[in-house]
């Protein structure tokens, strides 16, 4: 009889304990989410700025208006290669 009373008490109080645990988890999650988002945005901004500064110094200078510079001349286009002979060989 004693063990049956323990099982009934566990079955009755288990949903209450699970509810309190779930509520505590949700409250903690809601309290932490703004800080997680703040850290993620900060990491993104720092990574973007760092990549911008690194690429700015590694890529060649891009002149405005498509004009070439002495250091980086624009290469001429390659000539068009056309096939020689007839288009359709006669059988």
Biopython code that builds the backbone (N, CA, C, O; Angstrom):
import numpy as np
from Bio.PDB.StructureBuilder import StructureBuilder

atoms = [
    (1, "UNK", "N", (0.817, -1.187, 0.000)),
    (1, "UNK", "CA", (0.000, 0.000, 0.000)),
    (1, "UNK", "C", (0.865, 1.258, 0.000)),
    (1, "UNK", "O", (0.512, 2.285, -0.579)),
    (2, "UNK", "N", (1.995, 1.141, 0.661)),
    (2, "UNK", "CA", (2.893, 2.282, 0.768)),
    (2, "UNK", "C", (3.487, 2.644, -0.601)),
    (2, "UNK", "O", (3.571, 3.822, -0.947)),
    (3, "UNK", "N", (3.889, 1.652, -1.364)),
    (3, "UNK", "CA", (4.464, 1.916, -2.688)),
    (3, "UNK", "C", (3.401, 2.444, -3.653)),
    (3, "UNK", "O", (3.690, 3.267, -4.522)),
    (4, "UNK", "N", (2.176, 1.963, -3.488)),
    (4, "UNK", "CA", (1.108, 2.447, -4.355)),
    (4, "UNK", "C", (0.818, 3.925, -4.081)),
    (4, "UNK", "O", (0.529, 4.683, -5.008)),
    (5, "UNK", "N", (0.893, 4.326, -2.840)),
    (5, "UNK", "CA", (0.684, 5.726, -2.482)),
    (5, "UNK", "C", (1.808, 6.607, -3.054)),
    (5, "UNK", "O", (1.560, 7.735, -3.480)),
    (6, "UNK", "N", (3.029, 6.090, -3.059)),
    (6, "UNK", "CA", (4.154, 6.825, -3.640)),
    (6, "UNK", "C", (3.946, 7.004, -5.146)),
    (6, "UNK", "O", (4.193, 8.082, -5.686)),
    (7, "UNK", "N", (3.492, 5.942, -5.822)),
    (7, "UNK", "CA", (3.264, 6.021, -7.263)),
    (7, "UNK", "C", (2.138, 7.007, -7.595)),
    (7, "UNK", "O", (2.230, 7.737, -8.582)),
    (8, "UNK", "N", (1.107, 7.031, -6.801)),
    (8, "UNK", "CA", (0.007, 7.979, -7.020)),
    (8, "UNK", "C", (0.508, 9.405, -6.809)),
    (8, "UNK", "O", (0.156, 10.306, -7.571)),
    (9, "UNK", "N", (1.320, 9.610, -5.791)),
    (9, "UNK", "CA", (1.866, 10.946, -5.545)),
    (9, "UNK", "C", (2.773, 11.382, -6.700)),
    (9, "UNK", "O", (2.731, 12.537, -7.124)),
    (10, "UNK", "N", (3.581, 10.467, -7.198)),
    (10, "UNK", "CA", (4.461, 10.786, -8.330)),
    (10, "UNK", "C", (3.641, 11.114, -9.568)),
    (10, "UNK", "O", (3.939, 12.071, -10.282)),
    (11, "UNK", "N", (2.620, 10.326, -9.818)),
    (11, "UNK", "CA", (1.780, 10.551, -10.998)),
    (11, "UNK", "C", (1.013, 11.868, -10.877)),
    (11, "UNK", "O", (0.787, 12.543, -11.882)),
    (12, "UNK", "N", (0.616, 12.236, -9.674)),
    (12, "UNK", "CA", (-0.115, 13.489, -9.493)),
    (12, "UNK", "C", (0.796, 14.715, -9.592)),
    (12, "UNK", "O", (0.416, 15.725, -10.184)),
    (13, "UNK", "N", (1.985, 14.627, -9.018)),
    (13, "UNK", "CA", (2.866, 15.792, -8.970)),
    (13, "UNK", "C", (3.836, 15.892, -10.150)),
    (13, "UNK", "O", (4.470, 16.932, -10.330)),
    (14, "UNK", "N", (3.964, 14.840, -10.954)),
    (14, "UNK", "CA", (4.874, 14.875, -12.107)),
    (14, "UNK", "C", (4.500, 15.977, -13.108)),
    (14, "UNK", "O", (5.386, 16.708, -13.551)),
    (15, "UNK", "N", (3.216, 16.123, -13.479)),
    (15, "UNK", "CA", (2.893, 17.208, -14.422)),
    (15, "UNK", "C", (3.198, 18.596, -13.859)),
    (15, "UNK", "O", (3.596, 19.491, -14.604)),
    (16, "UNK", "N", (3.017, 18.780, -12.563)),
    (16, "UNK", "CA", (3.313, 20.073, -11.960)),
    (16, "UNK", "C", (4.810, 20.356, -12.024)),
    (16, "UNK", "O", (5.220, 21.466, -12.364)),
    (17, "UNK", "N", (5.620, 19.361, -11.699)),
    (17, "UNK", "CA", (7.078, 19.533, -11.729)),
    (17, "UNK", "C", (7.551, 19.753, -13.162)),
    (17, "UNK", "O", (8.401, 20.608, -13.411)),
    (18, "UNK", "N", (7.011, 18.992, -14.095)),
    (18, "UNK", "CA", (7.385, 19.154, -15.513)),
    (18, "UNK", "C", (6.964, 20.540, -16.005)),
    (18, "UNK", "O", (7.706, 21.177, -16.752)),
    (19, "UNK", "N", (5.797, 21.009, -15.600)),
    (19, "UNK", "CA", (5.334, 22.345, -15.985)),
    (19, "UNK", "C", (6.237, 23.439, -15.448)),
    (19, "UNK", "O", (6.584, 24.374, -16.170)),
    (20, "UNK", "N", (6.620, 23.327, -14.183)),
    (20, "UNK", "CA", (7.537, 24.319, -13.606)),
    (20, "UNK", "C", (8.887, 24.296, -14.323)),
    (20, "UNK", "O", (9.469, 25.347, -14.589)),
    (21, "UNK", "N", (9.381, 23.103, -14.633)),
    (21, "UNK", "CA", (10.666, 23.001, -15.336)),
    (21, "UNK", "C", (10.564, 23.603, -16.738)),
    (21, "UNK", "O", (11.474, 24.304, -17.181)),
    (22, "UNK", "N", (9.453, 23.329, -17.440)),
    (22, "UNK", "CA", (9.270, 23.876, -18.778)),
    (22, "UNK", "C", (9.163, 25.395, -18.726)),
    (22, "UNK", "O", (9.731, 26.089, -19.569)),
    (23, "UNK", "N", (8.444, 25.905, -17.751)),
    (23, "UNK", "CA", (8.298, 27.351, -17.626)),
    (23, "UNK", "C", (9.648, 28.000, -17.313)),
    (23, "UNK", "O", (9.971, 29.050, -17.867)),
    (24, "UNK", "N", (10.428, 27.392, -16.440)),
    (24, "UNK", "CA", (11.749, 27.937, -16.117)),
    (24, "UNK", "C", (12.654, 27.914, -17.353)),
    (24, "UNK", "O", (13.423, 28.847, -17.585)),
    (25, "UNK", "N", (12.555, 26.848, -18.138)),
    (25, "UNK", "CA", (13.359, 26.755, -19.366)),
    (25, "UNK", "C", (12.960, 27.844, -20.358)),
    (25, "UNK", "O", (13.828, 28.489, -20.945)),
    (26, "UNK", "N", (11.670, 28.056, -20.552)),
    (26, "UNK", "CA", (11.199, 29.074, -21.500)),
    (26, "UNK", "C", (11.595, 30.469, -21.027)),
    (26, "UNK", "O", (12.022, 31.296, -21.832)),
    (27, "UNK", "N", (11.459, 30.737, -19.741)),
    (27, "UNK", "CA", (11.836, 32.050, -19.211)),
    (27, "UNK", "C", (13.329, 32.278, -19.401)),
    (27, "UNK", "O", (13.739, 33.369, -19.799)),
    (28, "UNK", "N", (14.145, 31.273, -19.125)),
    (28, "UNK", "CA", (15.591, 31.409, -19.314)),
    (28, "UNK", "C", (15.926, 31.608, -20.793)),
    (28, "UNK", "O", (16.804, 32.401, -21.133)),
    (29, "UNK", "N", (15.231, 30.892, -21.664)),
    (29, "UNK", "CA", (15.470, 31.021, -23.099)),
    (29, "UNK", "C", (15.093, 32.415, -23.586)),
    (29, "UNK", "O", (15.832, 33.023, -24.360)),
    (30, "UNK", "N", (13.962, 32.918, -23.142)),
    (30, "UNK", "CA", (13.531, 34.257, -23.544)),
    (30, "UNK", "C", (14.485, 35.321, -23.000)),
    (30, "UNK", "O", (14.702, 36.345, -23.648)),
    (31, "UNK", "N", (15.049, 35.089, -21.829)),
    (31, "UNK", "CA", (15.992, 36.051, -21.255)),
    (31, "UNK", "C", (17.334, 36.023, -21.977)),
    (31, "UNK", "O", (18.035, 37.034, -22.015)),
    (32, "UNK", "N", (17.701, 34.871, -22.553)),
    (32, "UNK", "CA", (19.013, 34.725, -23.180)),
    (32, "UNK", "C", (18.992, 35.105, -24.656)),
    (32, "UNK", "O", (20.018, 35.542, -25.179)),
    (33, "UNK", "N", (17.861, 34.955, -25.349)),
    (33, "UNK", "CA", (17.797, 35.157, -26.797)),
    (33, "UNK", "C", (18.290, 36.548, -27.228)),
    (33, "UNK", "O", (19.033, 36.626, -28.206)),
    (34, "UNK", "N", (17.927, 37.632, -26.565)),
    (34, "UNK", "CA", (18.450, 38.934, -27.022)),
    (34, "UNK", "C", (19.972, 39.016, -26.977)),
    (34, "UNK", "O", (20.586, 39.626, -27.853)),
    (35, "UNK", "N", (20.577, 38.414, -25.973)),
    (35, "UNK", "CA", (22.037, 38.446, -25.894)),
    (35, "UNK", "C", (22.672, 37.574, -26.967)),
    (35, "UNK", "O", (23.721, 37.929, -27.506)),
    (36, "UNK", "N", (22.059, 36.447, -27.284)),
    (36, "UNK", "CA", (22.567, 35.590, -28.363)),
    (36, "UNK", "C", (22.475, 36.335, -29.694)),
    (36, "UNK", "O", (23.409, 36.287, -30.494)),
    (37, "UNK", "N", (21.361, 37.023, -29.936)),
    (37, "UNK", "CA", (21.222, 37.802, -31.163)),
    (37, "UNK", "C", (22.230, 38.947, -31.207)),
    (37, "UNK", "O", (22.796, 39.234, -32.262)),
    (38, "UNK", "N", (22.453, 39.594, -30.086)),
    (38, "UNK", "CA", (23.430, 40.680, -30.035)),
    (38, "UNK", "C", (24.830, 40.172, -30.378)),
    (38, "UNK", "O", (25.557, 40.817, -31.134)),
    (39, "UNK", "N", (25.204, 39.031, -29.830)),
    (39, "UNK", "CA", (26.518, 38.463, -30.121)),
    (39, "UNK", "C", (26.612, 38.074, -31.595)),
    (39, "UNK", "O", (27.644, 38.301, -32.227)),
    (40, "UNK", "N", (25.538, 37.485, -32.154)),
    (40, "UNK", "CA", (25.555, 37.080, -33.562)),
    (40, "UNK", "C", (25.679, 38.293, -34.488)),
    (40, "UNK", "O", (26.436, 38.258, -35.457)),
    (41, "UNK", "N", (24.949, 39.349, -34.197)),
    (41, "UNK", "CA", (25.030, 40.559, -35.024)),
    (41, "UNK", "C", (26.411, 41.197, -34.901)),
    (41, "UNK", "O", (26.974, 41.657, -35.894)),
    (42, "UNK", "N", (26.947, 41.224, -33.710)),
    (42, "UNK", "CA", (28.285, 41.786, -33.508)),
    (42, "UNK", "C", (29.333, 40.984, -34.279)),
    (42, "UNK", "O", (30.220, 41.560, -34.909)),
    (43, "UNK", "N", (29.229, 39.668, -34.229)),
    (43, "UNK", "CA", (30.173, 38.820, -34.974)),
    (43, "UNK", "C", (30.045, 39.088, -36.470)),
    (43, "UNK", "O", (31.053, 39.172, -37.173)),
    (44, "UNK", "N", (28.815, 39.222, -36.959)),
    (44, "UNK", "CA", (28.614, 39.498, -38.378)),
    (44, "UNK", "C", (29.184, 40.832, -38.800)),
    (44, "UNK", "O", (29.803, 40.930, -39.859)),
    (45, "UNK", "N", (28.990, 41.860, -37.998)),
    (45, "UNK", "CA", (29.515, 43.183, -38.328)),
    (45, "UNK", "C", (31.037, 43.177, -38.321)),
    (45, "UNK", "O", (31.668, 43.717, -39.229)),
    (46, "UNK", "N", (31.623, 42.570, -37.302)),
    (46, "UNK", "CA", (33.089, 42.518, -37.220)),
    (46, "UNK", "C", (33.663, 41.716, -38.386)),
    (46, "UNK", "O", (34.670, 42.113, -38.971)),
    (47, "UNK", "N", (33.034, 40.592, -38.731)),
    (47, "UNK", "CA", (33.528, 39.778, -39.844)),
    (47, "UNK", "C", (33.402, 40.528, -41.168)),
    (47, "UNK", "O", (34.300, 40.461, -42.008)),
    (48, "UNK", "N", (32.300, 41.235, -41.355)),
    (48, "UNK", "CA", (32.120, 41.994, -42.588)),
    (48, "UNK", "C", (33.118, 43.128, -42.728)),
    (48, "UNK", "O", (33.692, 43.330, -43.798)),
    (49, "UNK", "N", (33.323, 43.863, -41.652)),
    (49, "UNK", "CA", (34.288, 44.965, -41.702)),
    (49, "UNK", "C", (35.706, 44.450, -41.917)),
    (49, "UNK", "O", (36.473, 45.032, -42.684)),
    (50, "UNK", "N", (36.048, 43.370, -41.245)),
    (50, "UNK", "CA", (37.384, 42.799, -41.411)),
    (50, "UNK", "C", (37.598, 42.318, -42.835)),
    (50, "UNK", "O", (38.647, 42.569, -43.429)),
    (51, "UNK", "N", (36.605, 41.626, -43.385)),
    (51, "UNK", "CA", (36.731, 41.147, -44.763)),
    (51, "UNK", "C", (36.831, 42.322, -45.734)),
    (51, "UNK", "O", (37.581, 42.264, -46.709)),
    (52, "UNK", "N", (36.077, 43.383, -45.468)),
    (52, "UNK", "CA", (36.160, 44.556, -46.333)),
    (52, "UNK", "C", (37.534, 45.192, -46.318)),
    (52, "UNK", "O", (38.061, 45.553, -47.371)),
    (53, "UNK", "N", (38.116, 45.333, -45.152)),
    (53, "UNK", "CA", (39.449, 45.924, -45.067)),
    (53, "UNK", "C", (40.501, 45.020, -45.700)),
    (53, "UNK", "O", (41.419, 45.508, -46.359)),
    (54, "UNK", "N", (40.375, 43.700, -45.504)),
    (54, "UNK", "CA", (41.350, 42.773, -46.084)),
    (54, "UNK", "C", (41.247, 42.792, -47.604)),
    (54, "UNK", "O", (42.265, 42.881, -48.292)),
    (55, "UNK", "N", (40.034, 42.710, -48.134)),
    (55, "UNK", "CA", (39.872, 42.700, -49.587)),
    (55, "UNK", "C", (40.247, 44.039, -50.205)),
    (55, "UNK", "O", (40.711, 44.080, -51.344)),
    (56, "UNK", "N", (40.058, 45.114, -49.490)),
    (56, "UNK", "CA", (40.397, 46.429, -50.021)),
    (56, "UNK", "C", (41.893, 46.522, -50.282)),
    (56, "UNK", "O", (42.318, 47.181, -51.231)),
    (57, "UNK", "N", (42.692, 45.868, -49.450)),
    (57, "UNK", "CA", (44.138, 45.930, -49.622)),
    (57, "UNK", "C", (44.664, 44.834, -50.537)),
    (57, "UNK", "O", (45.784, 44.953, -51.035)),
    (58, "UNK", "N", (43.912, 43.782, -50.776)),
    (58, "UNK", "CA", (44.395, 42.686, -51.613)),
    (58, "UNK", "C", (43.946, 42.793, -53.058)),
    (58, "UNK", "O", (44.655, 42.333, -53.953)),
    (59, "UNK", "N", (42.787, 43.388, -53.312)),
    (59, "UNK", "CA", (42.293, 43.490, -54.675)),
    (59, "UNK", "C", (42.946, 44.678, -55.374)),
    (59, "UNK", "O", (43.328, 45.648, -54.719)),
    (60, "UNK", "N", (43.079, 44.609, -56.712)),
    (60, "UNK", "CA", (43.664, 45.742, -57.423)),
    (60, "UNK", "C", (42.734, 46.943, -57.401)),
    (60, "UNK", "O", (41.525, 46.804, -57.212)),
    (61, "UNK", "N", (43.307, 48.116, -57.596)),
    (61, "UNK", "CA", (42.532, 49.346, -57.589)),
    (61, "UNK", "C", (41.583, 49.348, -58.778)),
    (61, "UNK", "O", (41.976, 49.043, -59.904)),
    (62, "UNK", "N", (40.337, 49.694, -58.516)),
    (62, "UNK", "CA", (39.343, 49.755, -59.583)),
    (62, "UNK", "C", (39.115, 51.220, -59.918)),
    (62, "UNK", "O", (38.629, 51.990, -59.090)),
    (63, "UNK", "N", (39.468, 51.595, -61.136)),
    (63, "UNK", "CA", (39.297, 52.988, -61.520)),
    (63, "UNK", "C", (37.848, 53.243, -61.880)),
    (63, "UNK", "O", (37.126, 52.323, -62.264)),
    (64, "UNK", "N", (37.422, 54.490, -61.756)),
    (64, "UNK", "CA", (36.040, 54.824, -62.034)),
    (64, "UNK", "C", (35.853, 55.047, -63.527)),
    (64, "UNK", "O", (36.748, 55.555, -64.203)),
    (65, "UNK", "N", (34.709, 54.672, -64.031)),
    (65, "UNK", "CA", (34.372, 54.917, -65.417)),
    (65, "UNK", "C", (34.968, 53.933, -66.393)),
    (65, "UNK", "O", (34.897, 54.162, -67.600)),
    (66, "UNK", "N", (35.551, 52.853, -65.926)),
    (66, "UNK", "CA", (36.102, 51.839, -66.815)),
    (66, "UNK", "C", (37.405, 52.250, -67.472)),
    (66, "UNK", "O", (37.847, 51.592, -68.414)),
    (67, "UNK", "N", (38.037, 53.324, -67.002)),
    (67, "UNK", "CA", (39.296, 53.754, -67.597)),
    (67, "UNK", "C", (40.418, 52.888, -67.048)),
    (67, "UNK", "O", (40.384, 52.460, -65.894)),
    (68, "UNK", "N", (41.403, 52.640, -67.886)),
    (68, "UNK", "CA", (42.506, 51.812, -67.417)),
    (68, "UNK", "C", (43.555, 52.669, -66.729)),
    (68, "UNK", "O", (43.676, 53.866, -66.989)),
    (69, "UNK", "N", (44.295, 52.039, -65.858)),
    (69, "UNK", "CA", (45.397, 52.725, -65.192)),
    (69, "UNK", "C", (46.697, 52.165, -65.742)),
    (69, "UNK", "O", (46.689, 51.138, -66.422)),
    (70, "UNK", "N", (47.804, 52.816, -65.461)),
    (70, "UNK", "CA", (49.102, 52.340, -65.939)),
    (70, "UNK", "C", (49.491, 51.035, -65.268)),
    (70, "UNK", "O", (50.145, 50.184, -65.870)),
    (71, "UNK", "N", (49.084, 50.888, -64.023)),
    (71, "UNK", "CA", (49.463, 49.697, -63.266)),
    (71, "UNK", "C", (48.655, 48.469, -63.683)),
    (71, "UNK", "O", (49.187, 47.360, -63.722)),
    (72, "UNK", "N", (47.362, 48.664, -63.995)),
    (72, "UNK", "CA", (46.484, 47.561, -64.366)),
    (72, "UNK", "C", (45.796, 47.880, -65.697)),
    (72, "UNK", "O", (44.640, 48.303, -65.703)),
    (73, "UNK", "N", (46.503, 47.680, -66.845)),
    (73, "UNK", "CA", (45.867, 47.989, -68.129)),
    (73, "UNK", "C", (44.784, 46.951, -68.459)),
    (73, "UNK", "O", (44.841, 45.800, -68.027)),
    (74, "UNK", "N", (43.811, 47.398, -69.230)),
    (74, "UNK", "CA", (42.743, 46.506, -69.649)),
    (74, "UNK", "C", (43.251, 45.692, -70.830)),
    (74, "UNK", "O", (43.705, 46.275, -71.814)),
    (75, "UNK", "N", (43.191, 44.339, -70.765)),
    (75, "UNK", "CA", (43.705, 43.545, -71.882)),
    (75, "UNK", "C", (42.778, 43.665, -73.090)),
    (75, "UNK", "O", (41.565, 43.806, -72.935)),
    (76, "UNK", "N", (43.355, 43.609, -74.303)),
    (76, "UNK", "CA", (42.506, 43.701, -75.499)),
    (76, "UNK", "C", (41.681, 42.426, -75.656)),
    (76, "UNK", "O", (42.077, 41.364, -75.176)),
    (77, "UNK", "N", (40.537, 42.533, -76.325)),
    (77, "UNK", "CA", (39.730, 41.320, -76.525)),
    (77, "UNK", "C", (40.404, 40.377, -77.511)),
    (77, "UNK", "O", (41.118, 40.813, -78.415)),
    (78, "UNK", "N", (40.172, 39.094, -77.332)),
    (78, "UNK", "CA", (40.759, 38.118, -78.242)),
    (78, "UNK", "C", (39.993, 38.117, -79.550)),
    (78, "UNK", "O", (38.779, 38.325, -79.554)),
    (79, "UNK", "N", (40.689, 37.885, -80.674)),
    (79, "UNK", "CA", (39.995, 37.891, -81.955)),
    (79, "UNK", "C", (39.026, 36.706, -82.050)),
    (79, "UNK", "O", (39.213, 35.667, -81.417)),
    (80, "UNK", "N", (37.995, 36.905, -82.859)),
    (80, "UNK", "CA", (37.000, 35.850, -83.060)),
    (80, "UNK", "C", (37.568, 34.839, -84.037)),
    (80, "UNK", "O", (38.043, 35.212, -85.110)),
    (81, "UNK", "N", (37.524, 33.572, -83.683)),
    (81, "UNK", "CA", (38.039, 32.516, -84.561)),
    (81, "UNK", "C", (36.875, 31.922, -85.333)),
    (81, "UNK", "O", (35.935, 31.372, -84.760)),
    (82, "UNK", "N", (36.964, 32.049, -86.655)),
    (82, "UNK", "CA", (35.910, 31.511, -87.505)),
    (82, "UNK", "C", (36.417, 30.243, -88.182)),
    (82, "UNK", "O", (37.590, 30.154, -88.544)),
    (83, "UNK", "N", (35.529, 29.261, -88.352)),
    (83, "UNK", "CA", (35.972, 28.017, -89.003)),
    (83, "UNK", "C", (36.226, 28.239, -90.495)),
    (83, "UNK", "O", (35.605, 29.082, -91.142)),
    (84, "UNK", "N", (37.139, 27.467, -90.994)),
    (84, "UNK", "CA", (37.482, 27.540, -92.419)),
    (84, "UNK", "C", (36.709, 26.465, -93.177)),
    (84, "UNK", "O", (36.335, 25.442, -92.604)),
    (85, "UNK", "N", (36.477, 26.695, -94.434)),
    (85, "UNK", "CA", (35.847, 25.679, -95.278)),
    (85, "UNK", "C", (34.334, 25.826, -95.310)),
    (85, "UNK", "O", (33.765, 26.749, -94.726)),
    (86, "UNK", "N", (33.695, 24.886, -96.010)),
    (86, "UNK", "CA", (32.242, 24.959, -96.149)),
    (86, "UNK", "C", (31.542, 24.630, -94.835)),
    (86, "UNK", "O", (32.078, 23.939, -93.970)),
    (87, "UNK", "N", (30.332, 25.149, -94.723)),
    (87, "UNK", "CA", (29.592, 24.905, -93.486)),
    (87, "UNK", "C", (29.130, 23.468, -93.400)),
    (87, "UNK", "O", (29.302, 22.811, -92.373)),
    (88, "UNK", "N", (28.536, 22.976, -94.490)),
    (88, "UNK", "CA", (28.034, 21.594, -94.495)),
    (88, "UNK", "C", (28.789, 20.824, -95.592)),
    (88, "UNK", "O", (28.699, 21.157, -96.774)),
    (89, "UNK", "N", (29.513, 19.819, -95.188)),
    (89, "UNK", "CA", (30.214, 19.045, -96.235)),
    (89, "UNK", "C", (29.182, 18.264, -97.075)),
    (89, "UNK", "O", (28.225, 17.685, -96.560)),
    (90, "UNK", "N", (29.429, 18.283, -98.377)),
    (90, "UNK", "CA", (28.537, 17.561, -99.292)),
    (90, "UNK", "C", (28.834, 16.063, -99.246)),
    (90, "UNK", "O", (29.998, 15.663, -99.218)),
    (91, "UNK", "N", (27.805, 15.245, -99.239)),
    (91, "UNK", "CA", (28.002, 13.792, -99.232)),
    (91, "UNK", "C", (28.108, 13.232, -100.611)),
    (91, "UNK", "O", (28.275, 12.024, -100.776)),
]
sb = StructureBuilder()
sb.init_structure("model")
sb.init_model(0)
sb.init_chain("A")
sb.init_seg("    ")
for serial, (resi, resn, name, xyz) in enumerate(atoms, 1):
    if name == "N":
        sb.init_residue(resn, " ", resi, " ")
    sb.init_atom(name, np.array(xyz, "f"), 0.0, 1.0, " ", f" {name:<3s}", serial, name[0])
structure = sb.get_structure()
